[in-house]
Amino acid sequence: MLQSIKLGHTKRLGIICSIFYFMTGCSKIEESGWSSYKADDKSSSYSAFDQINMTNVENLDNVWTFQMDDLPKGEQPVSSQTNPIIINGTMYVNSGKQTVYALDAVTGSLKWSYKALGEGEPSAASRGVTYWKKDSDERIFYSAGNYLIALDAKTGQLISSFGENGKVYMNIGVRDDPEKISVTLTTPGRIFKDLIIIGSRLPDSYGAPPGYIRAYDCKTGALVWTFHTIPHPGEPGYESWPPDAYKYAGGVNCWAGMSIDQERGTVYLALGSPSYDFYGADRLGMNLYGNCVLALDAATGKYKWHFQTVHHDLWDYDLPAPPNLVSFQYNGKVWDAVAQVSKQGFVYVLDRDSGKPIFPIEEKPVPKSNIPGEEAWPTQPFPILPKAFVKQSITEDDLTNYSPEGHKAIVEKFRSVRYEGLFTPPDLKGTIAIPATRGGANWGGAAFDPETGFMYIRGNNLPEIQTMVDADKHFASLNNTVYEKGRSVYMQYCGACHGADRKGIPPSFPAIDNLKDTKPKPEIVEKIRRGGGQMPGFKGVITDDEERAIMAFLYEEKNAGTLLLDQDKIKESGIRYANITPYTTWSDPNGNPAFKAPWNTLSALNLSTGEYEWQIPVGNDEKLWKEGEANTGLLARSGPMVTAGGLVFISGAADKKLWAFDKMTGKLLKEIVLPGVNNANVCSYIAGGKQYIALSVGGTPENPAGSIMTFALN
């Protein structure tokens, strides 16, 4: 009885909030219903259509599949993260190799394609494209390599009047020499009137450029405004850094995306961490606007407000997803708010006009750093409501016991490292990070339902061991051979992901121990310089000599002579310590997770109360799962989609599945097996009067480029 009363009350509030939500929306929902990344400018991941609903979702079937064709058979399958958009019956989607396809949204037939990258050129993760229209002029914007590209939405031809023959070189205008840096774009930009506003993807290491926010004229490609996320003298926030930091500090980029309130003329950005991620002796202070929800005037780029979620970040707790612009009733008032999910598992709910918390947030003391030169910030913000949607602590009782020797090893490790709870600074003894660098939340973000005021949030529960070392000693080469210098550079910049043995951690980090027999040198040089997939570019981060050395190491050229490297960047900058085990799940010696399941969950948060209505594990490791137990959950980065049909859709990862749940209870209603690993958000649209569900599926050995799969009622 209590539940039915509560849900009924929520439904009434939802009607109020839903009307208000769409009245204050950026524009009227087009017939397609999914005209931009994550559905709309508010990043709602919400579909207002209900043809597919709880009563008939069991009849959902694959109606067409489009096989991308820009990667030949035999190549390493790509992980596609793209979220299609649909405009007037046409689906626009980009591949993992950054080819844009325009498809008939009803049949999946190809209308046109545009391939920006040549054979062997590296491609970076890309999550979609952006649509702009002015009178009869319709354009698709997206990025490939270091370029922002404008295409004719009808033909796929470059817009020659935009930038230089349809392209803007994003390396220009970011403080550093454009020929010595690599600026790419992971998440598509947002449109405000005739501006496209973009963030950037940058390396996380020392030497990274700053992550300025920029707006370009949609017609000409001219730069209209720039916001310095690492403030210059005289700008607000400058005092939160050392005086000269604006000259050398990097990062603080918007890689995860942004949302726009068109009526308010405000763009809300989720900003990343300062570089280097795990040691900040050269950037003492709070480091604004690192790890901030930042509100800017969308027309001018002028500062409006900020809220910093982590002060002086030492954990790579950058904000991982676009802010959700939400409207809900709380304490007798309808709020227009910004709801920001985080890697720490917190949801920061802020007033959209002022940035002030709607639910209370307390600054609490956190542990000090023991590493020489480091000064961890003494407090961090802890929301009182909502509570965290993932685990934020660990005890010996939380450790797994898949085998006696495995359990013994992780208990010994647990007892040997420093751990004092959330925000324990990285330490030379090693520390446990929970949540870790992959969250909590990840780039897929949250979905918001204006009918009910519920947010749906995916969360990861997989701790990492952070292992800090003296970089000068640890990365010192054994001799002056080019090969040995290359090994040293490799271990410093690549070893954490690809391993000392270069065998990687597939599928996230591929093996690179046989490049001399599989890849031509120029292709790998370009990959190192510009990045690709999850790998950032190292152009400007490593020197020409370091590049030469690392190539000798990767290609087993042990007789390449000798070399004295200028490896003084670390010493001159004061960065003497590095985390050599980032982004690696803490496991027992057999590779099993050290932390008890669930390792991934889906939570329904009622913003009208600040409380969670339900939480379920998502995914299942059948090798470790036991009969009668709840599913284990599986690490994943994609986010949910919620619909007016009473459904929440979310895809898996390694288990290659798509699920539909009852959005009010979390009950599983439909499971679909996919041909490949999925690492992308689901979308829904109407075309020809019929509702479809679509998502991008990663590559397979037979079709390494991946595919777009679309479902409808049979």
WONOR-V16312 format. One record per run of one state. SS is the DSSP state (a for helix, b for strand, c for the rest). FROM is the first residue (numbers start at 1). TO is the last residue. Records with the same first field share a line. If there is no record, write none. Layout:
BEGIN
SS=FROM-TO + FROM-TO
END
This chain:
BEGIN
c=1-1 + 24-35 + 37-38 + 40-45 + 48-56 + 68-84 + 88-89 + 95-98 + 105-109 + 116-123 + 125-129 + 135-136 + 145-146 + 153-157 + 159-163 + 165-166 + 170-177 + 181-183 + 185-189 + 193-194 + 199-200 + 202-209 + 211-212 + 218-222 + 228-237 + 241-244 + 249-249 + 252-257 + 262-265 + 271-273 + 276-280 + 284-291 + 298-302 + 309-323 + 331-332 + 342-346 + 352-356 + 358-360 + 366-378 + 384-395 + 400-403 + 417-417 + 419-430 + 434-435 + 437-438 + 440-445 + 450-453 + 461-463 + 467-467 + 475-480 + 494-494 + 499-504 + 506-508 + 510-514 + 519-520 + 531-531 + 534-534 + 536-538 + 540-541 + 543-543 + 555-561 + 563-568 + 574-576 + 580-584 + 586-586 + 588-592 + 594-594 + 596-599 + 607-610 + 618-640 + 644-646 + 652-656 + 663-667 + 674-682 + 688-689 + 698-706 + 714-714
a=2-23 + 57-59 + 178-180 + 238-240 + 245-248 + 281-283 + 396-398 + 404-416 + 471-474 + 482-493 + 495-498 + 515-518 + 521-530 + 544-554 + 569-573
b=36-36 + 39-39 + 46-47 + 60-67 + 85-87 + 90-94 + 99-104 + 110-115 + 124-124 + 130-134 + 137-144 + 147-152 + 158-158 + 164-164 + 167-169 + 184-184 + 190-192 + 195-198 + 201-201 + 210-210 + 213-217 + 223-227 + 250-251 + 258-261 + 266-270 + 274-275 + 292-297 + 303-308 + 324-330 + 333-341 + 347-351 + 357-357 + 361-365 + 379-383 + 399-399 + 418-418 + 431-433 + 436-436 + 439-439 + 446-449 + 454-460 + 464-466 + 468-470 + 481-481 + 505-505 + 509-509 + 532-533 + 535-535 + 539-539 + 542-542 + 562-562 + 577-579 + 585-585 + 587-587 + 593-593 + 595-595 + 600-606 + 611-617 + 641-643 + 647-651 + 657-662 + 668-673 + 683-687 + 690-697 + 707-713
END
